[in-house]
Amino acid sequence: MTFLEPERLWWLLLLVPLLGAYVFAQTQRREYTVRFTNLSLLDQVVPHRPDVRRHVPTALFTLTLGVLIASMALPAMPVEQPRERATIIVAVDVSLSMAATDIEPDRLRAAKESAQGFVATLPDRFNVGLVAFSAQATVVSSPTHDHQAVIGSIENLQLGPGTAIGEGVFASLDAIRGFDEESQDDPPPSAIVLLSDGENTSGREIAQASAAARQEGVPVSTIAFGTGAAMIEIDGYQVPADIDKEALQELAQVTEGHFYEAESETELDDVYEDIGSSLGTETVHEEIVTRFVLIAILLALATAATSLLWFQRLP
């Protein structure tokens, strides 16, 4: 719990002189009672001496004032609230090495199926965009609530030469900045999910893309596809389909994202579930003044009840 106007809590200091006055009054009362030197006479005059119950109404009244003052400070509780502008960009490597078959049936098909399943399970309020990169990066689908359209675009991705991981990040950032008219001054809460299996061979360096994403506060979670022990055929030659895991891991670390080694479709499903849940809500503070007022009312009723039941004077 927190207080939205904590400076108003200084009013609680007013309770200190009130309690001091009560203690002083009780002290004076004891001094007056001691004047009765004949204790047997005192027992006849006041056969039932007041016990600790006489302090209860005062304590309850003080608590009532304290709670009312605290309500003036606007107490609030943290609650999780859906992010209506939450945006996820899925950036997919479509370089020729994604044709490797160390993940069945091949890396690209596994990536497509997993990405489609991820988009399909996202809440409707999420905006999802798609970027494809090989030697160049292209925004295939701008952020949208039309998840089915994005799923269709993922299915239509085609292989191309080269691998421009840095350009894939820059294109994703451009898609986020163009989300709506407010994005320049108030960017939507965003994340990039980048799926790749190769080294950066084209375009700007990964370090440049990492710095740009970090400056804009967009985490990039990277997923390294494949085992690395694979060969593909390019122009009639067998070439290794290497994975630069270190570069992908550094990209995620610099941007405060997460790095995953996804060697199966099951692992990818877990990855996407973590990313979707982390971006879906934000913590806001909701006022609970009404609760404090209700507590104060109950305390006031308890004060009146104890006074009437314990200290009423019969004629």
ABEGO torsion letter per residue (X at the ends): XBBABAAAAAAAAAAAAAAAAAAAAAAAAAAAAAABABAAAAAAABABBBBAAAAAAAAAAAAAAAAAAAAAAGBBBBBBBBBAABBBBBBBBABAAAABAABOABAAAAAAAAAAAAAAABBAABBBBBBBBBABBBBABBBBABAAAAAAAAAABBBBBEBBAAAAAAAAAAAAAAABAAAAABBBBBBBBBBBABBBABEBBAAAAAAAAAAAGBBBBBBBBEAGBBBBBBGGBBBBBBBBAAAAAAAAAAAGBBBBBBABAAAAAAAAAAAAAAAABBBBBBBAAAAAAAAAAAAAAAAAAAAAAAABBBX
